[in-house]
Each structure stands twice: as structure tokens, then as C-alpha cells.
């Protein structure tokens, strides 16, 4: 099963995830917020919390990243 999932395109993987979110009646606002939060958390792990590197990888200014972290209540 894992191998089959790994062979799927990114688009197909996202489609599967979105279908689950729709089934749970999650609003697009809540889904996007959760996506942003998890994405930033994973980038944070990759760059060991270095906000300059995180901001560069995310394509945002450090201040924007700081504001996102605060708004999404990321630790």
C-alpha cells in the first residue's frame, strides 16, 4: 500500500486528502489554515527553526513568516 501511494503524483495525493476534508465538511478557510500550519511546521523542522532559511524556502519575508507563525499559533 505504501509503495502504491508513493508512486502517485502530487496532484493525486492532494486530491485524496481534499476528498477526506470535504467528507468531514471542513471549510476551505479551515483546510487552508491547517495546511499552512503543517507546512510551516515541517519547514521549521527541516531548517531547525532558522526563520531566515524558513522564510527563504517559503518565499516570504521574515516578518511575514513571523506574523503567520503568530496567527497560526505555531510553537
C-alpha positions as CSV (number, residue, x, y, z in Angstrom):
1,X,0.0,0.0,0.0
2,X,2.8,2.5,0.9
3,X,4.6,1.8,-2.3
4,X,1.4,2.4,-4.3
5,X,0.9,5.7,-2.5
6,X,4.5,6.8,-3.1
7,X,4.0,6.2,-6.9
8,X,1.1,8.6,-7.1
9,X,1.6,12.1,-8.4
10,X,1.5,15.0,-6.0
11,X,-1.8,16.1,-7.6
12,X,-3.4,12.7,-6.9
13,X,-2.1,12.7,-3.3
14,X,-3.6,16.1,-2.7
15,X,-6.9,15.0,-4.3
16,X,-7.2,12.1,-1.9
17,X,-6.5,14.4,1.1
18,X,-9.0,17.0,-0.2
19,X,-11.7,14.4,-0.6
20,X,-11.2,13.4,3.1
21,X,-11.5,17.1,4.1
22,X,-14.7,17.5,2.1
23,X,-16.2,14.4,3.6
24,X,-15.6,15.9,7.0
25,X,-17.3,19.1,6.0
26,X,-14.2,21.2,6.6
27,X,-14.5,24.7,5.2
28,X,-11.9,25.9,2.7
29,X,-10.7,28.5,5.2
30,X,-10.1,25.9,7.9
31,X,-8.5,23.5,5.4
32,X,-6.1,26.2,4.1
33,X,-5.2,27.3,7.7
34,X,-4.4,23.7,8.7
35,X,-2.4,23.2,5.5
36,X,-0.4,26.4,6.2
37,X,0.2,25.4,9.8
38,X,1.5,21.9,9.0
39,X,3.6,23.2,6.0
40,X,5.3,25.8,8.2
41,X,5.9,23.3,11.0
42,X,7.6,20.9,8.6
43,X,9.7,23.6,7.1
44,X,10.6,24.6,10.6
45,X,11.8,21.1,11.3
46,X,13.8,21.0,8.1
47,X,15.6,24.2,8.9
48,X,15.8,23.6,12.7
49,X,13.7,26.8,13.4
50,X,16.0,29.1,11.5
51,X,13.4,31.7,10.4
52,X,15.6,33.3,7.8
53,X,16.1,30.0,6.0
54,X,12.4,29.1,6.6
55,X,11.2,32.4,5.1
56,X,13.5,32.0,2.1
57,X,12.2,28.4,1.5
58,X,8.6,29.6,1.8
59,X,9.2,32.6,-0.5
60,X,8.0,35.1,2.1
61,X,9.7,37.9,4.1
62,X,10.8,37.1,7.6
63,X,8.3,39.5,9.1
64,X,5.5,37.8,7.1
65,X,6.7,34.4,8.4
66,X,6.7,35.8,12.0
67,X,3.1,37.1,11.5
68,X,2.0,33.7,10.1
69,X,3.5,31.8,13.0
70,X,1.8,34.1,15.5
71,X,-1.6,34.0,13.7
72,X,-1.5,30.2,13.3
73,X,-0.3,29.7,16.9
74,X,2.7,27.7,15.9
75,X,5.2,26.9,18.7
